Structures are given as structure tokens and as C-alpha cells.
Amino acid sequence: MLIREQDEVLVISGANKGKRGKVLKVLKPEPDADRQSGRVVVEGINQAYKHVKRSSKNPQGGRLSKEMAIDISNVALLCPKTGKPTRIGVRYLKDGSKERFAKRSGASLGGLAPANPKYAHQ
């Protein structure tokens, strides 16, 4: 999964379609599931109520609004350069380090792996 925490995403399907938010948590898929499956929790998206009983920790009780996870296929990363939804690619830099990049503009999205001389090129 190439979407990471703190990435800005756009919801592309479902009840919250068109809303933007920051990824709070990436939930990994089950061990026997395919590599592409997974879920993300996005700030302000897919709100649900959790009913809480009165306790010393929560003296008032009542309903708390909480973000629930949505499938990773329902979000698209927003390009930091253009602000539009984009796909994510992986490329090797000249020193052999690996980074994510926005396919729409070519902007770097941060590193994935340290430099490996095997992949270095001039």
C-alpha cells in the first residue's frame, strides 16, 4: 500500500464522495489477503456514533462521534503540487534510494527505502 499516514486524500466513492481529509491510520490487510487490500481511517470521513456509558473516565456519557475505516480503494491521494487526485508511483533515484511520486505532476511524496548501490545509476 502506497498511501501512508498524514497523506491528504480525496474520497472518490461512497457516502462521503468528494470530501477531503488527512489519513489518520492505515490498517494492514489480513496475512492471507492480497497485497492491495486494506483500509484507512480518514479525518472527518465515515463518522459513526459510539454510545458510551457513564464512568469515571467519561462522567457525562452519551454519544461520541468516531471516524470508521473505509476501503483504501475508495480514496485517491491528492497531488501536493496541483491539489488534484493522482495515482502513486515508485521510482529509484540516482543514488539508489526508492521514493513515492505523484504520477500527475512527478512531485516527490517522500522516501520509501534507503540508498542501495545495486539500483544506483548515472
TORSE-242265 format. One line per 5 residues: number of its first residue (from 0); their letters; for each residue x, y, z of N, C-alpha, C, O. Coordinates in steps of 0.001 Angstrom, whole numbers, always signed. Each point is the difference from the previous one (the first is absolute). Layout:
N
NUM	A	X:Y:Z:X:Y:Z:X:Y:Z:X:Y:Z ~ ...
//
This chain:
122
0	MLIRE	+845:-1175:+0:-845:+1175:+0:+887:+1233:+0:+917:+124:+812 ~ -1196:+765:-1713:+847:+1171:-141:-561:+1228:+702:+679:+1024:+76 ~ -1895:-1103:+437:-551:+1116:+769:+493:-150:+1434:-97:-1074:+595 ~ +622:+2156:-54:+583:+3:+1339:-781:+953:+906:-828:+783:-467 ~ +1107:-864:+1774:-607:+920:+951:+463:+1418:-306:+1114:+207:-480
5	QDEVL	-1964:+757:+757:+219:+1430:-226:-122:+411:-1467:+206:+1172:-313 ~ -534:-2096:-601:-239:+361:-1398:-1372:+664:-111:-929:-364:+722 ~ +806:+1324:-1613:-1276:+663:-277:-694:-789:-1106:+581:-212:-1064 ~ -1831:-229:+1307:-709:-828:-971:-1376:+575:-316:-535:+823:+742 ~ -22:-1278:-1864:-1349:+360:-447:-805:-1283:-60:+464:-996:-555
10	VISGA	-1673:+1006:+1122:-877:-1175:-57:-642:-20:-1380:-633:+975:-405 ~ +793:-2089:-325:-485:-55:-1380:-1271:-830:-162:-576:-27:-1087 ~ +125:-651:+2144:-1271:-720:-85:-589:-174:+1388:+708:+71:+1005 ~ -2005:-299:-964:-686:-211:+1266:-777:+1229:+434:-134:+962:-755 ~ -372:-1000:+1970:-849:+1068:+519:+757:+1310:+169:-607:+1070:-65
15	NKGKR	+1911:-1129:+279:+809:+1202:+208:+756:+423:-1242:+1016:+688:+105 ~ -1483:-1080:-1272:+681:+295:-1263:+233:+1502:-165:-907:+806:+209 ~ +2135:-440:-588:+340:+1393:-226:+630:+691:+1194:+514:+1110:-140 ~ -537:-1734:+1314:+581:+613:+1192:+1495:-288:+58:+478:-1023:-491 ~ +243:+1952:+1103:+1451:-139:+162:+324:-168:+1472:-741:+466:+866
20	GKVLK	+1846:-1130:-591:+425:-170:+1378:+1395:-570:+77:+583:-412:-1003 ~ -56:+398:+2220:+1339:-512:+248:-109:-1424:+529:-867:-291:+824 ~ +1741:-599:-1293:-15:-1385:+448:+533:-56:+1429:+1127:+418:+264 ~ -1944:-937:+660:+406:-121:+1392:+667:-1338:+277:+925:-84:+808 ~ -1398:-967:-1482:+519:-1338:+268:-185:-876:-1224:-1010:+97:-698
25	VLKPE	+1992:-956:+441:-91:-976:-1085:-89:-1369:+649:+892:-400:+747 ~ -1972:-318:-1034:-197:-1334:+570:+481:-1027:-1012:-467:-21:-1139 ~ +1388:-820:+1547:+594:-994:-898:-994:-1117:-284:-860:-295:+830 ~ +974:-332:-2006:-901:-1106:-334:+340:-1258:+792:+1047:-87:+642 ~ -1936:-865:-703:+236:-1297:+621:+1202:-667:-660:+283:+282:-1165
30	PDADR	+438:-1161:+1874:+1182:-640:-583:-269:-795:-1272:+857:-55:-881 ~ -2035:-563:+769:-289:-815:-1183:-681:+798:-1112:-274:-554:-1065 ~ -7:+1841:+1287:-660:+831:-1013:+1024:+489:-1021:+1208:-42:+234 ~ -1724:+508:-1374:+908:+520:-1018:+626:+1316:+465:-522:+656:+902 ~ +1624:-281:-1510:+809:+1139:+429:-747:+1325:-108:+273:+913:+779
35	QSGRV	-1195:-781:-1708:-645:+1274:-262:-1142:+320:+975:-394:+1159:+126 ~ -136:-2174:+561:-1132:+280:+877:+474:+683:+1272:+1156:-146:+399 ~ -2033:+875:+221:+322:+700:+1233:-1024:+1093:+237:-847:+268:-852 ~ +929:+355:+2007:-946:+1044:+350:+748:+1173:+603:+1098:-153:+537 ~ -1712:+1336:-633:+593:+1205:+566:-1045:+740:+824:-1195:-52:-290
40	VVEGI	+1671:+746:+1328:-861:+882:+794:+375:+1413:-403:+1153:+411:+134 ~ -2150:+341:-635:+237:+1347:-494:-716:+993:+914:-1143:-221:+400 ~ +1824:+1307:-79:-521:+1015:+907:-1299:+615:-536:-23:+550:-1101 ~ -1056:-647:+1886:-1277:+603:-358:-834:-787:-992:-1045:+486:-430 ~ +1467:-1685:+52:-696:-804:-1002:-565:-1253:+657:+617:-572:+899
45	NQAYK	-1811:+145:-1359:-657:-1220:+477:-225:+38:+1514:+404:-909:+726 ~ -1054:+1977:-269:-273:+172:+1423:-1083:-975:+462:-979:-238:-707 ~ +1168:-314:+1887:-997:-880:+605:-101:+363:+1477:+947:+526:+586 ~ -2091:-807:+3:-179:+280:+1419:+359:-1216:+827:-375:-1126:-329 ~ +1106:+1366:+1408:+300:-1056:+962:-705:+409:+1296:+236:+1086:+529
50	HVKRS	-1091:-1959:-32:-733:+297:+1220:+856:-380:+1197:+467:-1133:+117 ~ -270:+2108:+772:+903:-191:+1133:-784:+101:+1300:-758:+946:+215 ~ +954:-1935:+645:-643:-16:+1304:+740:+949:+940:+1200:+220:-167 ~ -1891:+337:+1139:+651:+868:+972:+1055:-773:+776:-201:-1154:+378 ~ +1330:+1818:-151:+1071:-609:+791:+848:+1128:+575:-253:+1174:-267
55	SKNPQ	+1255:-1535:+1054:+876:+1031:+555:+820:+650:-1115:+355:+1175:+88 ~ -62:-1935:-1120:+769:+540:-1126:-864:+937:-850:+482:+1020:-491 ~ -1764:-1375:+322:-923:+809:-776:-1255:+229:+848:-970:-748:-117 ~ +984:+1793:+982:-1097:+181:+955:-1349:+328:-626:-1037:-304:+588 ~ +1028:+915:-1760:-1262:+373:-611:-620:-1153:-782:-1223:-135:-28
60	GGRLS	+2051:-704:-612:-537:-1070:-838:-594:+574:-1268:+252:+1156:-340 ~ -1036:-1951:-356:-668:+484:-1200:+579:-575:-1273:+545:-1104:-15 ~ -675:+1884:-1073:+442:-471:-1311:+1264:+745:-412:+34:+1230:-2 ~ +998:-1979:-343:+1233:+585:-506:+90:-259:-1493:-281:-1108:-458 ~ +666:+2115:-299:+170:-155:-1433:+1421:-510:-258:+966:+519:+560
65	KEMAI	-850:-1533:-1408:+1274:-657:-225:+159:-304:-1485:-965:-373:-666 ~ +2185:+532:+146:+264:-339:-1397:+185:-1509:-128:+726:-611:+785 ~ -1375:+21:-1763:+138:-1424:-261:+836:-185:-1272:+129:+915:-814 ~ +426:-2101:+666:+880:-284:-1134:-795:-150:-1293:-1140:-466:+6 ~ +1761:+871:-1119:-559:-226:-1328:+1039:-725:-831:+1190:+30:+315
70	DISNV	-1638:-678:-1368:+918:-756:-846:+960:+942:-706:-375:+1099:-408 ~ +1609:-1538:+269:+1043:+829:-594:-275:+286:-1473:+507:+979:-547 ~ -1309:-1830:-98:-329:+226:-1407:-984:+1154:-182:-207:+456:-1124 ~ -398:+20:+2202:-966:+1087:-80:+624:+1374:+212:-719:+997:+64 ~ +2046:-927:+48:+672:+1286:+162:+1071:+168:-1069:+567:-977:-489
75	ALLCP	-301:+2224:+136:+1069:+330:-942:+886:+1050:+653:-495:+951:+605 ~ +1788:-1122:-729:+944:+940:+562:-76:+1327:-749:-161:+21:-1220 ~ +277:+1084:+1953:+5:+1319:-629:+1445:+411:-278:+861:-93:+875 ~ -608:+546:-2095:+1330:+424:-408:+384:+1251:+786:-775:+955:+42 ~ +1954:-937:+583:+385:+1180:+777:+253:+1234:-872:-72:+1129:+486
80	KTGKP	+362:-1339:-1752:+301:+1113:-907:-1277:+609:-582:-153:+1221:-10 ~ -765:-2065:-476:-1191:+486:-691:-1262:-16:+859:-950:+727:-291 ~ +927:-1551:+1352:-1190:-106:+842:-1091:-856:-605:-1123:-16:+504 ~ +1434:-704:-1584:-970:-864:-664:+310:-1456:+327:+1130:-321:+368 ~ -2130:-577:-498:+259:-1410:+276:+999:-581:-995:+2:+350:-1180
85	TRIGV	+841:-1241:+1681:+1027:-594:-843:+260:-1438:+422:-333:-413:+1111 ~ +934:-333:-2023:+467:-1334:+354:+1416:+118:+547:+654:+1032:-155 ~ -193:-2089:+790:+1315:+20:+637:+912:-976:-722:-399:-1119:-323 ~ +1616:+1549:+78:+1001:-863:-613:+1210:-120:+908:+143:+741:+973 ~ +724:-1685:-1305:+1237:-206:+742:+1144:+80:-997:-63:-588:-1080
90	RYLKD	+1108:+1318:+1449:+1162:+97:-883:+1273:-11:+828:-4:+291:+1196 ~ +1103:-641:-1880:+1320:+16:+612:+702:+1285:-397:-51:+409:-1160 ~ +701:+223:+2114:+774:+1202:-266:+1410:-383:-422:+360:-1177:+21 ~ +436:+2164:-402:+1357:-276:-484:+873:-691:+1035:+860:-806:-355 ~ -1073:+1113:+1636:+822:-630:+1040:-486:-1397:+376:+629:-665:+823
95	GSKER	-1727:+212:-1404:-518:-1339:+268:-1095:-42:+1048:-505:-1078:+315 ~ +123:+2233:+238:-1087:+4:+982:-1343:-19:-734:-106:+416:-1154 ~ -901:-905:+1850:-1319:-200:-574:-947:+1060:+560:+35:+289:+1197 ~ -883:+295:-2055:-944:+1006:+465:-1351:-140:-676:-116:-564:-1088 ~ -927:+1101:+1772:-1330:+80:-593:-83:+1303:-774:+626:+990:+378
100	FAKRS	-1403:-984:-1470:-211:+1241:-731:-1409:+50:-558:-629:-1033:-232 ~ +138:+2255:+17:-1325:+216:-573:+105:-134:-1506:+795:+698:-629 ~ -1586:-1585:+41:+79:-228:-1441:-530:+1193:-796:+398:+186:-1150 ~ -1272:+615:+1721:-572:+1150:-706:+1051:+1075:-260:+76:+548:-1100 ~ +745:-244:+2127:+948:+1108:-148:+1460:-425:+122:+895:+767:-356
105	GASLG	-644:-1966:+849:+1374:-450:+204:+592:+469:+1316:+1188:-211:+246 ~ -1991:+848:+614:+484:+514:+1282:+321:-1147:+952:-702:-1010:+36 ~ +1764:+1183:+726:+413:-1018:+971:-939:-3:+1198:-446:+1055:+450 ~ +144:-2261:+70:-876:-146:+1158:+743:-556:+1206:-615:-313:+1019 ~ +1935:+186:-1128:+793:-500:+1117:+635:-1335:-319:-422:-711:-912
110	GLAPA	+1438:+390:+1678:+765:-1216:-233:-685:-1244:+509:-830:+50:+908 ~ +1197:-1185:-1515:-509:-1305:+425:+1114:-875:+560:-205:-742:+961 ~ +1396:+836:-1573:+1096:-868:+406:+1317:+763:-116:+130:+886:-845 ~ +845:-1224:+1684:+1303:+663:-89:+748:-402:-1271:-404:-910:-724 ~ +1492:+1608:+483:+788:-229:-1212:+539:-1421:-51:+481:-533:+999
115	NPKYA	-569:-74:-2185:+531:-1327:-248:+874:+116:-1253:-505:+343:-1069 ~ +1795:-622:+1183:+894:+186:-1145:-378:-853:-1215:+380:+320:-1127 ~ -1117:-1389:+1354:-421:-856:-1087:-905:+729:-997:+9:-308:-1192 ~ -799:+1285:+1690:-931:+724:-843:+495:+1388:-384:-727:+747:-654 ~ +1937:-387:+1040:+547:+1318:-341:+329:+48:-1484:+447:-990:-580
120	HQ	-670:+2141:-25:+330:+180:-1409:+542:+1411:-231:-269:+915:+779 ~ +1033:-754:-1856:+587:+1313:-293:-678:+634:-1173:+359:+1110:-395
//
